[in-house]
Every structure is written in C-alpha cells, then in structure tokens.
C-alpha cells in the first residue's frame, strides 16, 4: 500500500530538548516536504527536498533542520524546540512538487 | 506576505447544489495549482490540479478554473454531497525562478454541505 508514515503521532516535550520527527515513504518519490498547520494560517511549507542530498527552505524554516540521505526518508529535526513550534506537522511526498502529493497522518507537537 | 489567499474561511451549501471555493494569488511565477481536501485527524488528500497553460480542468464532480489575468482560481463541486464537508486548501507551485520547487498553500476554506 502506498503510504507516507510519520512518527510519532503525538509528542509533548519541553523547551530546548532536541527532537526528531521521522517521515518515510514507499513510493520512490523524488520530492518530499514538511508543513506545519496552524489555525488561520493554513499549511506552511517548512523545508522541501527535490532529491537525495538536495534540500531547500520553504516559507517558515527558522528553528528547523532536515536531511535527505536516502530517497525514502526525510526527518524533521528541532534542535532546540520553543513553544511557538507547537503545531500540527505534516510530511508529504510526490513524484515532483507540482504533482499529486501524498501526506502522512500528521504529528501533533506540543512544546511546554 | 501571503502569496496564496483563500478569503472565505467557511462556506455552507445545501446538498445537491454547487459549491464554489475561491483562491487568489499574487506571484505571477506560479505554474501549477492544486486543490487538496482535509478531514479532521487526517492528512490532506489531493483533489485536482491545473497547469498555468490551461484555464479549466475537470474530474468528475470537480472542476477547477484558472483566470491568469486576474490571478484567481476556483474549485466547483457539482453536485455537492455531505461527504464533501471538509477543509479545502488551494496550493501553488513555482516551477521557475529563484523559488523553484516551493509549494505555497492558502489558509483553507471549511466547506459544510447540509443534507
């Protein structure tokens, strides 16, 4: 079954404690990206990757890091989380950025 | 600076009628436009897309219209069904220029279809 898998689904953490949200896809897609969803702001792109070892900033990259060492995985790293990073996060993959994207189930992150 | 805007936070229609969701954009470099639907507690799912070289694309009950001169696109759902009740996001992709590869979403419109 074609899918994008994010882990964990829910996470509560404290300010400053490094965390990683994993994302994996099984469709051999070139393009992967991370979004955060906040009330009234819709989905905002954090980072995207057009292929292995190729990553670029989206609209809200501050406070986040990513890596794309292999095609299937695209982890999101928060080196020092802060309360303003409390949000619902989605990972997505597609053949190319302008083609149909498949989204993960989301990760609800709370930073206290 | 919100480059993709959905100015209607919500829309309510009767079952069987037409739903029209609107989206405006400011960046003339956008080449592709997509619509996604999102149910609570799920990730968004793809609905339909359109290239900037077209002005209309249809897929079953869903039609997207693009007016490049007005920098406006709309999604028509005919006939609307209660199962269409969800949040709808439009998105625009920049296939050229310095922001190549970026996908920008609007704020979303909550559609409610009443039986």
Interface residues (C-beta under 8 A of the other chain):
Chain A: X4 X31 X33 X35 X40 X41 X42 X43 X44 X45 X48 X50 X56 X58 X59 X90 X92 X97 X98 X99 X100 X101 X102 X103 X104 X105 X106
Chain B: X6 X9 X31 X32 X34 X36 X41 X42 X43 X44 X45 X46 X49 X89 X91 X93 X95 X101 X102 X103 X104 X105 X106 X107 X108
